[in-house]
Amino acid sequence: MKIAVDAMGSDAYPHPDVEGSVLAAREYGVEIVLVGNREVVEPELAKHQAASLPISVFHASQIIEMNEHPAAAVRSKRDASMVVAMQMLKRGEVDAFVSAGNSGGCLASAIFYLGRIKGVERPALSSIFPTRSGHCFLLDIGANTDCKPLYLQQFAIMGSVYAERALGVAKPRVAIVSNGEEEDKGSILVQETVPLLKTSGLNFVGNVEGKDIPAGLADVIVTDGFTGNVIVKLSEGAAKLILGIIKEEIKARPLATVGAALAKGAFAQVAKRLDYREYGGGILLGVDGVVIVGHGRSDAVAIKNAIGVARKAVDSNVLPAIRESIAAHLTTPTQE
């Protein structure tokens, strides 16, 4: 297996991107192609004892910056690391692509160069979301702020396939985000999507409220990209706030520090379960290739785990399974 990594993607490039790739090559045994400016990437790679590892550098002279307009940058910067890597994936020279760069640019370049899977109206960004029972799969988290019922139905189909194939969940429970569990609750979009999900053949378990997501009441949760992005960003902030308050209160109480020392292992495990780095990145579902989008502030551990997500998606044949499932479910004319 060969995986392309955007060596100029993360906020602190190329250090985390290169180090994470070295860690992944050692742990997973996959071949890595670092795509980026050779003059910057090769000296960074030389810092790691990686001569015996299957890692190469493919030169790309440009970078799509975080503050650039995604579509305009993709069109104008044909030698950007993200664009070059996406073209490699299109030509079949690599099996997957991982980037912690501009997520809008990643989406735009994937649509432009890979195209959508036949029958898919819109691709969806996804995220693994921690729950009390483990995790669930949430999509869309930002690719489509405005959605139609058919989009959400397709998100559910693709998410269910991914959960079953890559995450090992048998007959995944599918739910839709709403402001109440009753069928008559929710926006017009939610109310019009529910009938499609009920007749889709998926294991649809109904509506879930925000509080139900971390409770683990469903394995695949679909929503529009605006709502999904708010859920993810709010959850990240809340997790930091809670952990920060706990630390402040412990430090403010001398006796509590003794208890904290005894519970250090438990606190570390809690922090790990809430740490986005452990999940690496989210797969961009609906485009005709395996593309993993990571957080801009990803460190080496996050990059390594994102490569692990790509490896699992390729190994589990997620892409052909989604093609088959979309074709099987959507034999009727496009619905609005």
Secondary structure as GFF3:
##gff-version 3
##sequence-region A 1 336
A	DSSP	beta_strand	2	6	.	.	.	ID=ss1
A	DSSP	alpha_helix	15	28	.	.	.	ID=ss2
A	DSSP	beta_strand	31	36	.	.	.	ID=ss3
A	DSSP	alpha_helix	38	46	.	.	.	ID=ss4
A	DSSP	beta_strand	55	59	.	.	.	ID=ss5
A	DSSP	alpha_helix	70	76	.	.	.	ID=ss6
A	DSSP	alpha_helix	81	90	.	.	.	ID=ss7
A	DSSP	beta_strand	96	99	.	.	.	ID=ss8
A	DSSP	alpha_helix	103	109	.	.	.	ID=ss9
A	DSSP	pi_helix	110	114	.	.	.	ID=ss10
A	DSSP	beta_strand	124	131	.	.	.	ID=ss11
A	DSSP	beta_strand	134	139	.	.	.	ID=ss12
A	DSSP	alpha_helix	149	165	.	.	.	ID=ss13
A	DSSP	beta_strand	173	177	.	.	.	ID=ss14
A	DSSP	alpha_helix	188	198	.	.	.	ID=ss15
A	DSSP	beta_strand	203	208	.	.	.	ID=ss16
A	DSSP	three_ten_helix	210	212	.	.	.	ID=ss17
A	DSSP	beta_strand	220	222	.	.	.	ID=ss18
A	DSSP	alpha_helix	225	251	.	.	.	ID=ss19
A	DSSP	alpha_helix	254	262	.	.	.	ID=ss20
A	DSSP	alpha_helix	264	274	.	.	.	ID=ss21
A	DSSP	three_ten_helix	276	279	.	.	.	ID=ss22
A	DSSP	beta_strand	281	285	.	.	.	ID=ss23
A	DSSP	beta_strand	291	294	.	.	.	ID=ss24
A	DSSP	alpha_helix	300	315	.	.	.	ID=ss25
A	DSSP	alpha_helix	318	329	.	.	.	ID=ss26
###
